[in-house]
Amino acid sequence: MEEKAKFRFAVMGAGHISHKFCDAVSLIDECEITAIASRDLKKARKVAHKYGIAAAYDSYEQMLIDEKPDAVYISVTTNAHYDLAMLCMAHDTPILCEKAMFRSACEAEDVFRHSKEQGIFAMEAMWSLFLPNIRQARQWIEEGKIGDITLGRFDIGFQAEKNPKNRFYNPDLGGGACYDILVYAYDILTWLIGQPVQGTSVQAVYTNDGVDKTDIVQLEFPDCMGVLTATFEANLGDQEQAVVYGSRGKIVIPHAHHGKECCLYVEGEEPVTWKDDKTINGFVYEIQEVMSCIERGEIESSTVPHEMTMRTSLLFDKIYE
Amino acid sequence: MEEKAKFRFAVMGAGHISHKFCDAVSLIDECEITAIASRDLKKARKVAHKYGIAAAYDSYEQMLIDEKPDAVYISVTTNAHYDLAMLCMAHDTPILCEKAMFRSACEAEDVFRHSKEQGIFAMEAMWSLFLPNIRQARQWIEEGKIGDITLGRFDIGFQAEKNPKNRFYNPDLGGGACYDILVYAYDILTWLIGQPVQGTSVQAVYTNDGVDKTDIVQLEFPDCMGVLTATFEANLGDQEQAVVYGSRGKIVIPHAHHGKECCLYVEGEEPVTWKDDKTINGFVYEIQEVMSCIERGEIESSTVPHEMTMRTSLLFDKIYE
């Protein structure tokens, strides 16, 4: 019996995050990484060597031409996502693109139009939505454990090194709290609440270079509110969490963008803490989603649909209007 | 040597909160309550009996005429504050008025204009600003313990009994989360941060009667942001707190509108918890402020100036515009 061919990923970018992706792929039998490209060939070769990747390129396009991968993982900084996504579209190649996928609604519209017209899969790497503790929290909400939702909040923040040249603060690298962390807050909270967002209001504080360093977003849902806080200027510590309040209780998710726990508090009952003790690398689930969607011939994920990315892109437009 | 005459308060309203005020006055040697009035004479008599108050009235005006108190404490529900404040102004009587003092900027302007023109003291009973733990927190901020402030937040909320006739939800009694609890969040956080508010954005959820049950407010300061959450629909529990983040650390004040603690976290140092172990009744300090301001011939408190009440009244206008 012939073994089913492995799903072949290629990786664009050889920075920190590419390592986590390569590590995740190594945990999944059904896929492999066949090539990695970076403008800095040495960096690409280093990652290739570490993870046993056959080919390293200094040209993204050459990699697409030579390798014809089943999908590309775009792991470069946000500023370069649009160009590489369009390059992949030009080569009919499906993409999983690091968050924030785009800097503006205009970029998002363009890529998703190509995705739809050409029937090519495209998804933002919002890996947290696939984490077991986030899934458990949403299940509790859907089961009505906390009754009707009245309020949701998501707080995320740390003190980024105050260097105008780093990826947090450098506008040329797509720096900004909205791209780096607010995107988590928006996607995870709206996904948990599962209701349409009817109104959004944003206030931000900017650096002298015009990069947003603190964002506060109010979300209006049909019968509840949400509030998101994202900052590069405060170590939130224990206060970095998502909380969904309901008429009968609340759900607390510590460090909700990368955590392993969720806690259910129902009035009159003992609190329940649910712990994810099986996840080794949280990227595994989104990678499985990509493979499964592409195998089914879909152009988007139902968990991270184009529309979700469009909404955060519109939010970025509000912050940078 | 003749004993200095005691400062003579009269109380309008005989509900729950009037008891706490009477109790506080009983702890201060230099003042007394000489009369209490309620539309329900039985209630007034009950409080008078409990606290040894000489006179009980069913007419607010008659009490002012007969007693000529040094100041009146207005403890009725918010809907009636304006009329009683104007009545006191008409009788040249200084006032301490429960929060929220007014329902709209229009009411506030009117009373404060009279206060200024006639030289009569008027102050909102924002007692929390005088609490030792809040003072300690502000002192830490002024001393630069947490460096430059980057973000402030204030969360306050509980599940109010869902009865459209109670003081929380009944518009005829001045119900609404903004009047009952948001006012604390706004005043305490802005006072702690001590910077001018340059922009305010509000989103609220309303009951079918049009009463706000959840409010989220973004505050823009010169170089930081604030976010306030106030709700009648969620028991915030441990998350009911004020937190001020700075470049070097943070200050956390649990249940900041009536708490006794504040905690200082400075990076690289052991956390410090400051506990107020002397306060018996938190209203004492605001009462001392009223007496001291009136004795000095002032028409407003520098801690709770008219302008502070004007700003929250303008905020209410935004919520009810």
Chai-1 contact restraints between the chains, C-beta under 6 A:
chainA,res_idxA,chainB,res_idxB,connection_type,confidence,min_distance_angstrom,max_distance_angstrom,comment,restraint_id
A,T150,B,E233,contact,1.0,0.0,6.0,A-B,restraint_1
A,T150,B,A234,contact,1.0,0.0,6.0,A-B,restraint_2
A,L151,B,T214,contact,1.0,0.0,6.0,A-B,restraint_3
A,L151,B,T231,contact,1.0,0.0,6.0,A-B,restraint_4
A,L151,B,A234,contact,1.0,0.0,6.0,A-B,restraint_5
A,S201,B,S201,contact,1.0,0.0,6.0,A-B,restraint_6
A,S201,B,Q203,contact,1.0,0.0,6.0,A-B,restraint_7
A,Q203,B,S201,contact,1.0,0.0,6.0,A-B,restraint_8
A,Q203,B,Q218,contact,1.0,0.0,6.0,A-B,restraint_9
A,Q203,B,E220,contact,1.0,0.0,6.0,A-B,restraint_10
A,V205,B,M225,contact,1.0,0.0,6.0,A-B,restraint_11
A,T214,B,L151,contact,1.0,0.0,6.0,A-B,restraint_12
A,T214,B,M225,contact,1.0,0.0,6.0,A-B,restraint_13
A,I216,B,Q218,contact,1.0,0.0,6.0,A-B,restraint_14
A,I216,B,M225,contact,1.0,0.0,6.0,A-B,restraint_15
A,I216,B,V227,contact,1.0,0.0,6.0,A-B,restraint_16
A,Q218,B,Q203,contact,1.0,0.0,6.0,A-B,restraint_17
A,Q218,B,I216,contact,1.0,0.0,6.0,A-B,restraint_18
A,E220,B,Q203,contact,1.0,0.0,6.0,A-B,restraint_19
A,M225,B,V205,contact,1.0,0.0,6.0,A-B,restraint_20
A,M225,B,T214,contact,1.0,0.0,6.0,A-B,restraint_21
A,M225,B,I216,contact,1.0,0.0,6.0,A-B,restraint_22
A,V227,B,I216,contact,1.0,0.0,6.0,A-B,restraint_23
A,V227,B,T229,contact,1.0,0.0,6.0,A-B,restraint_24
A,T229,B,V227,contact,1.0,0.0,6.0,A-B,restraint_25
A,T231,B,L151,contact,1.0,0.0,6.0,A-B,restraint_26
A,E233,B,T150,contact,1.0,0.0,6.0,A-B,restraint_27
A,A234,B,T150,contact,1.0,0.0,6.0,A-B,restraint_28
A,A234,B,L151,contact,1.0,0.0,6.0,A-B,restraint_29
A,A234,B,Y245,contact,1.0,0.0,6.0,A-B,restraint_30
A,Y245,B,A234,contact,1.0,0.0,6.0,A-B,restraint_31
